[in-house]
Amino acid sequence: MLSNGEYISQTNYSTGHWTINYVLLRGFGWLDALLHGDIAVRRGLQKLLASPNKMSEKQVQQWLEQFSPWRALVAVHLWAFGSASNSISLAIT
């Protein structure tokens, strides 16, 4: 299988990196898709790390590197974590 960079370099430039990686994850089951630019992933990591500052794409990308080749799985957990945190806080108020 092509690496993330190789696949993206061979695709249509009008298609964004997030879209390509999401299709690779959902359509092909590629577990190392890079979803570091996703706002839900960035918010989930911010909550996980209890950071008062918003996480940049670069910070999230660097943090996710330690989980290669399973970065997409971690990103999905960050999505769920962010959603669960919002649901819990809404239920309490």
C-alpha positions in Angstrom: 0.0 0.0 0.0 1.1 3.5 -0.7 2.2 5.7 2.2 0.0 8.7 3.1 2.2 11.1 1.3 2.5 9.0 -1.8 -1.2 8.5 -2.1 -2.0 12.2 -1.5 0.6 13.3 -4.1 -1.1 11.1 -6.7 -4.6 12.5 -6.1 -6.6 15.4 -7.5 -5.4 18.6 -5.9 -9.0 19.9 -5.5 -9.6 17.2 -3.0 -8.4 18.1 0.5 -6.0 16.1 2.7 -8.7 15.5 5.3 -11.2 14.2 2.7 -8.6 11.8 1.3 -7.5 10.5 4.7 -11.1 10.1 5.8 -11.9 8.1 2.7 -8.8 6.0 3.2 -10.0 5.3 6.8 -13.7 4.6 6.2 -13.5 3.2 2.6 -10.4 1.2 2.8 -9.9 0.6 6.5 -6.5 2.3 6.5 -5.7 2.8 10.2 -2.8 5.2 9.8 -4.9 8.0 8.2 -3.8 11.5 9.3 -6.8 13.3 10.7 -4.8 15.8 12.7 -6.6 18.8 11.0 -10.0 17.7 12.1 -11.5 20.2 14.6 -13.1 17.4 16.7 -9.8 15.6 17.0 -8.0 18.8 18.0 -10.7 19.6 20.6 -10.6 16.0 21.9 -6.9 16.2 22.4 -7.1 19.6 24.0 -9.6 18.1 26.5 -7.6 14.9 27.0 -4.4 16.9 27.8 -6.4 19.5 29.8 -4.8 22.2 27.8 -6.2 25.8 28.2 -4.9 26.5 24.7 -6.4 25.3 21.4 -4.3 22.6 19.7 -2.8 23.4 16.3 -2.7 20.9 13.5 1.1 20.7 13.9 0.8 19.9 17.6 -1.8 17.2 17.0 0.2 15.7 14.2 3.3 15.5 16.4 1.3 14.0 19.2 -0.3 11.4 16.9 3.1 10.3 15.5 3.7 8.1 18.5 0.7 6.0 17.5 1.7 5.2 13.9 0.5 2.9 12.3 -2.8 3.3 14.2 -3.2 7.1 14.2 -6.7 7.0 12.8 -7.9 4.7 15.6 -6.6 7.2 18.1 -8.2 10.0 16.2 -11.6 8.2 16.3 -11.2 7.8 20.1 -10.4 11.6 20.4 -13.6 12.3 18.4 -15.6 10.1 20.8 -13.9 11.6 23.8 -14.8 15.1 22.7 -18.4 14.2 22.0 -18.8 12.3 25.3 -17.4 15.2 27.2 -19.9 17.6 25.6 -22.8 15.2 26.2 -21.9 14.8 29.8 -21.5 18.5 30.5 -24.9 19.2 28.8 -26.6 16.5 30.8 -25.3 17.9 34.1 -26.4 21.5 33.4 
